[in-house]
Structure formats: structure tokens, C-alpha cells
């Protein structure tokens, strides 16, 4: 795929959705970090239901520490793997409270050192909370990048590096949101909805399906 086609792809995605963002509900960087940490192997809808119960009661590291591990689990028990996630979130809150005075660190290395926070989560925080040019590659972005040939790669890091190199800089800040949403609602895993895809004629997937 050449640079001209990539430019046209992102121009169309932007025209279709000028202001993309995460579907997780959040108002502070910490709320976003907590929501993303809870979202592994869970839907955004499910996480939003849990955080709607949690955040009015505790939406800072200190408040979650004061809630206690049992209290935290009670608020997020509808989410899959909630026991492990509660332990990780509590440990993360303790580090944030003790080391960063409750603030969220703004470097990838510091974020990835937090329990339950991997490269993808760190990239989401840096991009969505702080506006940095990062690419949080999840299963949707990995699929879309390979299927369309936008940035094919054998693993998420390879895809991330290619996207960072090849996505036009003017679109880079919002690119991961466009690609996630495209994979979630149009370029579906089993049956891509090629018939209603705004970039169908630019996509290099050889087995397009005429489904709207």
C-alpha cells in the first residue's frame, strides 16, 4: 500500500467521524487508566456499567485504597477476571499514591511499571489522556492493519511500528480510535461488512464480502 492510498483512507475515516474517541467513560486521567485496566477481555459497555458504580464512590487512587480490596471487588464484580483486576488496580493505586502523589505518570516506562498496565494500555493513556502521538494496537487494529494491508505485521509491536511510520502525521493523534472503531463495527473478524465500508475501494483485502 502506498502513501497516497493511506492518506485517502484516513481522510475518509476522518470525514466519516471527525472527532473519534474511546467508548470508555472517563473524566480524569486516573479514571481512564482504571477503565482501561479493567477493560482487558471485557466489553466497553460492561466496563462502563461497573465504573458508573465505582467512580461516584472512588475515582482517585487514595479513594480506592480507602475503599479496600473487598469494597473494590464488590463494585467491579460484573467484569470478567474481576479478582485479578481488582488486585492490580489496588496495587497500581498504592504506587500512584505513594510515588506520584496520586497523579498519573506521563512516560511509557513509568506507566508500564504499574501492575496490570502493558504497552497497549500505556499507549491509550498517553494518547487519549495526554494527546501524545501513540498507537495502541489491540485485536481490532491488528486485524484491520493486516486485512487492509495498511500496516501488515506478524505481531502487535510490528504493526504498531509500521503504523507509526506510515500513518500521515496529520491523522496520527486520532488514528488508533478510527481503526479500533472501524474494526469493531465494520471490519468484523468473521464477516467484514465490506458493503458498507467507507474505504472498501482503497482496501487491499482480496476476499471482500458484499455485506452491508
C-alpha positions as CSV (number, residue, x, y, z in Angstrom):
1,X,0.0,0.0,0.0
2,X,1.4,3.4,-1.0
3,X,1.4,6.7,0.9
4,X,-1.3,8.2,-1.4
5,X,-3.7,5.4,-0.6
6,X,-3.0,5.7,3.2
7,X,-3.7,9.4,3.0
8,X,-7.0,8.8,1.3
9,X,-8.0,6.1,3.8
10,X,-7.5,8.4,6.8
11,X,-9.1,11.4,5.1
12,X,-12.3,9.3,4.6
13,X,-12.2,7.9,8.1
14,X,-11.9,11.5,9.4
15,X,-14.7,12.7,7.2
16,X,-16.9,9.9,8.4
17,X,-16.0,10.5,12.1
18,X,-14.3,13.9,12.7
19,X,-13.8,13.6,16.5
20,X,-13.2,9.9,17.4
21,X,-12.6,8.9,21.0
22,X,-12.7,5.9,23.3
23,X,-16.0,4.4,24.1
24,X,-15.0,4.1,27.8
25,X,-16.5,6.7,30.1
26,X,-13.9,8.9,31.9
27,X,-13.4,12.4,33.1
28,X,-9.8,12.3,34.5
29,X,-6.6,10.6,33.5
30,X,-6.9,8.3,36.5
31,X,-10.5,7.3,35.6
32,X,-9.2,6.5,32.1
33,X,-6.4,4.4,33.5
34,X,-8.7,2.5,35.8
35,X,-11.2,1.9,33.0
36,X,-8.6,0.7,30.5
37,X,-7.1,-1.6,33.2
38,X,-10.5,-3.1,33.8
39,X,-11.3,-3.5,30.1
40,X,-9.0,-6.4,29.3
41,X,-11.1,-9.3,27.9
42,X,-14.3,-7.2,28.6
43,X,-16.5,-5.0,26.6
44,X,-16.5,-1.2,27.0
45,X,-20.2,-1.4,27.8
46,X,-19.6,-3.8,30.6
47,X,-16.7,-1.7,32.0
48,X,-18.8,1.5,31.8
49,X,-21.6,-0.2,33.8
50,X,-19.0,-1.1,36.5
51,X,-17.3,2.3,36.6
52,X,-20.7,4.0,36.8
53,X,-21.0,2.3,40.2
54,X,-17.3,2.7,41.2
55,X,-16.3,6.3,40.2
56,X,-19.1,8.1,42.1
57,X,-17.7,6.4,45.2
58,X,-14.0,6.3,44.5
59,X,-12.3,7.9,41.5
60,X,-8.8,8.7,42.8
61,X,-6.0,6.3,43.9
62,X,-6.5,7.4,47.6
63,X,-10.2,6.8,47.5
64,X,-9.9,3.3,46.0
65,X,-7.2,2.5,48.7
66,X,-9.7,3.6,51.3
67,X,-12.4,1.5,49.7
68,X,-10.4,-1.6,50.4
69,X,-9.9,-4.6,48.2
70,X,-13.2,-6.2,49.1
71,X,-15.1,-3.0,48.5
72,X,-13.4,-2.6,45.2
73,X,-14.3,-6.1,44.1
74,X,-17.9,-5.5,45.1
75,X,-18.1,-2.6,42.7
76,X,-16.5,-4.4,39.7
77,X,-17.6,-8.0,40.2
78,X,-19.7,-7.9,37.0
79,X,-16.5,-7.7,34.9
80,X,-14.6,-10.8,33.9
81,X,-11.5,-11.6,35.8
82,X,-12.5,-9.0,38.4
83,X,-10.5,-10.6,41.2
84,X,-7.2,-10.2,39.3
85,X,-8.1,-6.8,38.0
86,X,-9.0,-5.6,41.5
87,X,-5.7,-6.7,42.8
88,X,-3.8,-5.0,40.0
89,X,-5.8,-1.8,40.3
90,X,-5.3,-1.7,44.1
91,X,-1.5,-2.2,43.7
92,X,-1.5,0.5,41.0
93,X,-3.3,2.9,43.2
94,X,-0.9,2.3,46.1
95,X,2.1,3.1,43.8
96,X,0.4,6.2,42.4
97,X,-0.5,7.4,45.9
98,X,3.0,6.8,47.3
99,X,5.3,7.6,44.4
100,X,3.3,10.1,42.3
101,X,1.1,11.9,44.9
102,X,-2.0,10.5,43.1
103,X,-1.1,11.8,39.7
104,X,-0.6,9.7,36.6
105,X,3.0,9.4,35.2
106,X,3.4,10.6,31.7
107,X,6.1,8.3,30.4
108,X,5.6,4.9,28.8
109,X,8.2,3.3,31.1
110,X,6.5,4.5,34.3
111,X,3.1,3.5,33.1
112,X,4.2,0.0,32.1
113,X,5.8,-0.4,35.5
114,X,2.3,-0.2,37.0
115,X,0.6,-3.6,37.8
116,X,-1.8,-4.7,35.0
117,X,-0.6,-1.9,32.6
118,X,1.0,-3.2,29.4
119,X,2.2,-1.4,26.3
120,X,-1.3,-1.0,24.8
121,X,-2.8,0.5,28.0
122,X,0.2,2.9,28.3
123,X,-0.3,4.0,24.7
124,X,-4.0,4.6,25.3
125,X,-3.3,6.8,28.3
126,X,-0.5,8.7,26.6
127,X,-2.7,9.3,23.5
128,X,-6.2,9.8,24.9
129,X,-5.4,11.5,28.3
130,X,-2.3,13.5,27.3
131,X,-2.6,13.9,23.5
132,X,0.6,12.2,22.5
133,X,1.1,10.6,19.2
134,X,1.0,6.9,20.1
135,X,-0.7,3.8,18.6
136,X,-2.5,1.4,20.9
137,X,-2.7,-1.8,18.9
138,X,-5.5,-4.1,20.1
139,X,-7.0,-7.1,18.3
140,X,-9.2,-4.8,16.1
141,X,-6.3,-2.6,14.9
142,X,-4.1,-5.7,14.4
143,X,-6.8,-7.2,12.2
144,X,-7.7,-4.1,10.2
145,X,-4.0,-3.3,9.6
146,X,-3.3,-6.7,8.2
147,X,-6.5,-7.2,6.3
148,X,-6.5,-3.9,4.6
149,X,-2.7,-4.1,4.1
150,X,-2.4,-0.7,5.7
151,X,0.4,-1.9,8.0
152,X,0.8,-5.7,7.9
153,X,2.8,-7.3,10.7
154,X,3.2,-10.6,12.5
155,X,2.7,-9.2,15.9
156,X,1.3,-6.1,17.6
157,X,4.6,-4.4,18.1
158,X,5.5,-4.8,14.4
159,X,2.1,-3.4,13.4
160,X,2.4,-0.5,15.9
161,X,5.9,0.4,14.5
162,X,4.6,0.3,10.9
163,X,1.6,2.4,11.7
164,X,3.7,5.0,13.5
165,X,5.9,5.2,10.4
166,X,3.2,5.2,7.7
167,X,0.1,6.9,9.1
168,X,0.3,10.6,7.9
169,X,1.2,12.8,10.8
170,X,-1.9,14.9,10.5
171,X,-4.0,11.9,11.3
172,X,-1.7,10.2,13.8
173,X,-3.3,11.5,17.0
174,X,-6.7,10.0,16.2
175,X,-5.7,7.1,14.1
176,X,-5.9,4.4,16.7
177,X,-9.5,5.4,17.6
178,X,-10.6,5.3,13.9
179,X,-9.0,1.9,13.4
180,X,-10.5,0.4,16.6
181,X,-14.0,1.7,15.7
182,X,-13.6,0.5,12.1
183,X,-12.7,-3.0,13.4
184,X,-15.4,-3.0,16.0
185,X,-18.3,-2.0,13.8
186,X,-17.3,-2.5,10.1
187,X,-14.3,-4.7,9.5
188,X,-15.6,-7.5,11.7
189,X,-13.5,-10.6,12.4
190,X,-15.7,-13.3,10.9
191,X,-17.8,-11.3,8.3
192,X,-16.5,-7.9,7.5
193,X,-19.2,-5.5,6.4
194,X,-17.5,-4.6,3.1
195,X,-20.7,-3.4,1.5
196,X,-21.0,-0.5,4.0
197,X,-17.3,0.2,4.4
198,X,-16.2,3.8,3.6
199,X,-12.8,2.6,2.5
200,X,-13.8,-0.5,0.6
201,X,-12.3,0.6,-2.8
202,X,-9.0,1.5,-1.1
203,X,-8.7,-1.6,1.0
204,X,-6.4,-4.3,-0.4
205,X,-8.2,-7.3,1.2
206,X,-8.7,-9.8,-1.6
207,X,-11.7,-11.6,-0.2
208,X,-14.2,-8.8,0.2
209,X,-17.8,-9.7,1.3
210,X,-20.8,-7.8,0.0
211,X,-22.4,-7.4,3.4
212,X,-23.7,-4.0,4.5
